[in-house]
Amino acid sequence: MPIVLRSVDVVLQNSTNELLTMEGFTIIRGDWGPPGPPRRGDVIEKQSSAKWLSQSTTDGIGAQGFLRLGSTKGYIEVAWNLPWVNVAHFEHQITVPPRLDHRVRFNKENLDWVVMMVTLVPRGA
């Protein structure tokens, strides 16, 4: 079993009354970790959550990926980049439609293994 050198756990908490559908996803650097990649058409029920893991097991390669989810309000996009060099420069971008909002929290106790929790909420909540 390969040793994980960098990883990003992406946790999405859907605190809305929207059903979210996985529309697209990609790993730019690294690989999907267990239990594997998302599947197109996966549904995240209202008031529920889902989790994905991107990881790198290769020297010199960081963990970078992208998710696109659909809702009746529009698309939600989540992107992240944990570089190999200078892991303190973890980058993320969250895009939500105008009638939704988001909050992001991180657990960076170990900069090589980041947990990013994205909470979707109705605008104004």
C-alpha positions as CSV (number, residue, x, y, z in Angstrom):
1,M,0.0,0.0,0.0
2,P,1.5,3.4,-1.0
3,I,2.2,6.0,1.6
4,V,0.0,9.1,1.4
5,L,2.2,12.3,1.3
6,R,-0.5,14.9,0.9
7,S,-4.2,14.7,1.2
8,V,-7.3,16.9,1.3
9,D,-10.6,15.7,2.8
10,V,-13.4,17.7,1.3
11,V,-16.6,17.6,3.4
12,L,-19.7,19.2,2.1
13,Q,-22.5,19.9,4.5
14,N,-25.8,20.6,2.7
15,S,-27.7,22.8,5.2
16,T,-30.3,23.7,2.6
17,N,-33.5,22.3,1.4
18,E,-31.9,21.6,-2.0
19,L,-31.1,18.2,-3.5
20,L,-27.6,18.4,-4.9
21,T,-26.5,16.3,-7.8
22,M,-22.9,15.5,-8.8
23,E,-22.5,16.9,-12.3
24,G,-18.8,16.8,-12.7
25,F,-15.5,16.2,-11.0
26,T,-11.8,15.8,-11.7
27,I,-8.5,15.3,-10.0
28,I,-5.8,17.6,-11.5
29,R,-2.9,16.4,-9.3
30,G,-2.9,13.2,-7.3
31,D,-5.6,10.6,-7.1
32,W,-9.0,10.0,-5.5
33,G,-8.6,8.3,-2.1
34,P,-10.8,5.7,-0.6
35,P,-13.6,5.0,-1.2
36,G,-12.8,6.3,-4.7
37,P,-14.1,9.1,-7.0
38,P,-17.6,10.5,-6.8
39,R,-20.0,9.3,-9.4
40,R,-21.9,11.4,-11.8
41,G,-25.5,11.5,-10.7
42,D,-24.8,11.0,-7.0
43,V,-27.2,12.9,-4.8
44,I,-26.6,14.8,-1.6
45,E,-29.9,15.0,0.2
46,K,-31.1,18.2,1.8
47,Q,-29.7,18.5,5.4
48,S,-27.1,15.9,4.8
49,S,-23.4,15.6,4.0
50,A,-20.9,13.9,1.7
51,K,-17.1,13.5,1.8
52,W,-14.4,13.0,-0.7
53,L,-10.6,12.5,-0.4
54,S,-7.9,13.6,-2.8
55,Q,-4.4,12.5,-2.1
56,S,-0.9,12.2,-3.5
57,T,1.4,9.2,-3.0
58,T,4.1,10.5,-5.3
59,D,7.0,12.8,-4.4
60,G,6.7,16.2,-6.0
61,I,2.9,15.9,-6.6
62,G,0.3,17.8,-4.5
63,A,-3.4,17.2,-4.2
64,Q,-5.7,19.2,-6.4
65,G,-9.2,18.7,-7.6
66,F,-12.6,20.1,-8.5
67,L,-16.3,19.2,-7.9
68,R,-19.4,20.6,-9.7
69,L,-22.8,20.0,-8.2
70,G,-26.2,21.0,-9.6
71,S,-29.2,22.3,-7.7
72,T,-32.5,24.1,-8.6
73,K,-30.7,27.4,-7.7
74,G,-27.7,26.8,-10.0
75,Y,-24.3,25.2,-9.9
76,I,-22.0,24.8,-6.8
77,E,-18.3,24.5,-7.6
78,V,-15.6,23.5,-5.1
79,A,-11.9,23.6,-6.1
80,W,-8.8,23.0,-4.0
81,N,-5.1,22.9,-4.4
82,L,-2.6,21.6,-1.8
83,P,0.8,22.2,-3.5
84,W,3.8,19.9,-3.0
85,V,6.0,22.9,-2.1
86,N,4.9,25.4,0.5
87,V,1.9,23.6,1.7
88,A,1.0,26.6,3.8
89,H,-0.3,28.2,0.6
90,F,-3.3,25.9,0.4
91,E,-5.8,27.4,-2.1
92,H,-9.5,26.9,-2.4
93,Q,-12.4,28.4,-4.4
94,I,-16.1,28.0,-3.7
95,T,-18.7,29.3,-6.2
96,V,-22.4,29.2,-5.3
97,P,-25.5,30.6,-7.1
98,P,-26.9,33.9,-5.9
99,R,-29.7,32.4,-3.7
100,L,-27.2,30.2,-1.7
101,D,-24.3,31.1,0.5
102,H,-21.4,29.1,2.0
103,R,-19.1,28.9,4.9
104,V,-15.7,27.3,4.8
105,R,-13.6,25.9,7.8
106,F,-10.3,24.2,7.8
107,N,-8.4,21.8,10.0
108,K,-4.8,22.4,9.3
109,E,-3.2,20.8,12.3
110,N,-1.0,19.0,9.9
111,L,-0.4,21.0,6.8
112,D,0.2,17.9,4.7
113,W,-3.3,16.6,5.5
114,V,-5.9,19.3,5.3
115,V,-9.6,18.9,6.0
116,M,-11.8,21.5,4.2
117,M,-15.4,21.6,5.4
118,V,-17.8,23.5,3.2
119,T,-21.3,24.3,4.5
120,L,-24.0,25.4,2.1
121,V,-26.8,27.6,3.6
122,P,-29.7,29.6,2.1
123,R,-28.7,33.2,1.4
124,G,-29.2,35.4,4.5
125,A,-29.2,32.4,7.0
